Structures are given as structure tokens and as C-alpha cells.
Amino acid sequence: MSKRLNLCHYPTTAVFIDDNQAFLDSLPLELDESLSYLPFIDPKQALDYINMEKHRPMAGLSAVQHSGSEELGVRIDLQAIIEKVHDDSRFLEPSVIVIDFDLPTMDGLELCRQIDDPCIKKILLTGVADECVGVAALNDRIIDYYVKKSAPNMFAKLNSVIRGLQVGYFNDATYSIRETLETEYVFFNDPAFIEYFADLCNRLNVAEYYFTPSPQGFLLVTSTGHLSNLIVYSESDIDAHCDIALDLNAPDELIEKIRSKQWVPYFPDSSDGYYQSNIKNWEKSLLPTVHLEGEHYQYYCAQAPAIVRFPQPLMSYDRHLRGMAA
């Protein structure tokens, strides 16, 4: 299990580059069936694809400098996150390159040097005679891993390494923004919350998730395209909801339920998710709490039907895989 929680994660594509057509033809039989991949026999075509567009793994978030200060803040555009989730091409985003060292027009290391996005991970396939080249390239940080093509368990190793490097891709791509956010959203670094979140994603078959500021937590998308929200509050967040409800003379029963911390409040019809005096059916805006004792903080979590609504069905990851296999 990862020791850190990224701002987002969705399935991405592993790009295989090899001049051996028989090797590329063997990929469907050897790779994990849940892995999205693209094979290329022409290095230039592969490089054009990889560098075709600068992808932004956490659409909607960017680090900004506060006026007159050296401090960094984060600009959050929820609409841009929604657009990313509705982008059918998100699964085609290259995150890991698996490349043969011995290519006819350029060697694999030269191609790796020409990849524009430094967050994309590189795996070099080497022959026995090229193993020292792989070690040197790893030490020089040109690649992230090398695998001997002759190894009997090569594909098993590749499947495992690709999965780990895809997580690392998101970690590197969102690192600076995450470092800024985690001072406010401390659950990103909390081992207890990370374990809870991983277990929840496994139980729900979540294929992709995206941090959202409103509601505070994550938008979850299963492999079949079902959406839901995980709302995550600290004790101070619950207290803030209670204070606002008190100031607006909310019903006593509502205030008591919020104070009990047995219910997570979120009012989707208000602009900020807090109680407003014109809200009538407030009972529908309370969700049963999962209380989580973190390393330093208490968390109050709740699953909710997706706050975001899309006019058309999403391209699910299962559907993407079926299209890839067709």
C-alpha cells in the first residue's frame, strides 16, 4: 500500500516501443488484462505520440503565488476537474514507456532523452550484453528501471513495475501542488486515512479518483463509470458547519445531529456546501458518519451520491479496455 495519497489517479497508458513485431504481438497474451497499452514499432511515431500534447494529471489545480508574498497557494477550478473526468482520452495519457535499447533509427536511451514530460517513467529492455548500459542509465536517471529481455519472468516483472511507476507518475506530476495543499488537508499524509481510503477503493472497485474542494474529499469513479463522492471532514470542519447553522437559526434538531458527529453535513443546494436559511429538507443533506481516528486528527467521512452531474455517460475504464481489445 502506498505511504502517500496522490491528488488524483486514473488509469493511464503504457507505451511499448520495439522493432520486433513478434514481441509486440505477444503483449495481449502476456500483459495484465486490466492494463492499457499501445505498441509502436517506429520510434519516431512513438515519440510523436508521447510528446503530442502536454497532459495535466490534476486538471483544475495549479500552484499560484500570493500577491506580495513568497508563499504559494493553490487555485482550484472544480469545473476543469469535471472536464477532465469527462475527457474520453484521459486513459490514453502516456505515463510509462517500455522501450528496447537496440532500435534501428535511435537507441532507446536517446528516445528517452527526447521525451518532453519529465514525469513520464521509463523502463529500458536490455539484452544480456547491454546490462551495463541499463545500470549506467539508471544511475544517470535517464531511466527509472531496466529489465533483461531474456529473464524468464520478464512479463511478470513488467506488470508489477509498470503499476508502481504509474503511481509514481501521478506523485511526481502533482508533487508541488500536493505539498501546498497538505498543510490544510492533513489526511493526505495520515497513514490511517490512507489505509481506509485504499480499502474503500478496493471494496467499491474504484478505478479513478480526484481530489475536490467542494465537497471536501474525493470524486470516485468505478471501473464501470459509477460516480460517488467521499466527503472528508475534520473536527474543526464539523464545528464550522455547526457555527454557521447556529448563526442562521437552523432547527435545533439539525444542530444537535451535527454536534453529535454521527452525521456528516453537506448541503449541495448552497453555493459553499454550508447550511442556508432557505433550506427546507435538511434531513436529506445529512449522511451517516464513518469515524476514523487518524495519527493526529479525527476524521468524519461519508459516502454520497455524486454531487457532479454529467449530461452524457462517462467513458468508463472497462469500456476503454473493451475498445482497445476490439
C-alpha positions, 0 to 999 in steps of 0.5 A: 500500500502506498505511504502517500495519497496522490491528488488524483489517479486514473488509469493511464497508458503504457507505451511499448516501443520495439522493432520486433513485431513478434514481441509486440504481438505477444503483449495481449497474451502476456500483459495484465488484462486490466492494463492499457497499452499501445505498441509502436514499432517506429520510434519516431511515431512513438515519440510523436505520440508521447510528446503530442500534447502536454497532459495535466494529471490534476486538471483544475489545480495549479500552484499560484503565488500570493500577491506580495508574498513568497508563499504559494497557494493553490487555485482550484477550478472544480469545473476543469476537474469535471472536464477532465473526468469527462475527457474520453482520452484521459486513459490514453495519457502516456505515463510509462514507456517500455522501450528496447535499447537496440532500435534501428533509427535511435537507441532507446536511451536517446528516445528517452532523452527526447521525451518532453514530460519529465514525469513520464517513467521509463523502463529500458529492455536490455539484452544480456550484453547491454546490462551495463548500459541499463545500470549506467542509465539508471544511475544517470536517471535517464531511466527509472528501471531496466529489465533483461529481455531474456529473464524468464519472468520478464512479463511478470516483472513488467506488470508489477513495475509498470503499476508502481511507476504509474503511481509514481507518475501521478506523485511526481506530476502533482508533487508541488501542488500536493505539498501546498495543499497538505498543510490544510488537508492533513489526511493526505499524509495520515497513514490511517486515512490512507489505509481506509481510503485504499480499502474503500477503493478496493471494496467499491472497485474504484478505478479513478479518483480526484481530489475536490474542494467542494465537497471536501474529499474525493470524486470516485469513479468505478471501473464501470463509470459509477460516480460517488463522492467521499466527503472528508471532514475534520473536527474543526470542519464539523464545528464550522458547519455547526457555527454557521447553522447556529448563526442562521437559526437552523432547527435545533434538531439539525444542530444537535445531529451535527454536534453529535458527529454521527452525521456528516453535513453537506448541503449541495443546494448552497453555493459553499456546501454550508447550511442556508436559511432557505433550506427546507429538507435538511434531513436529506443533506445529512449522511451517516458518519464513518469515524476514523481516528487518524495519527493526529486528527479525527476524521468524519467521512461519508459516502454520497451520491455524486454531487457532479452531474454529467449530461452524457455517460462517462467513458468508463475504464472497462469500456476503454479496455473493451475498445482497445481489445476490439 
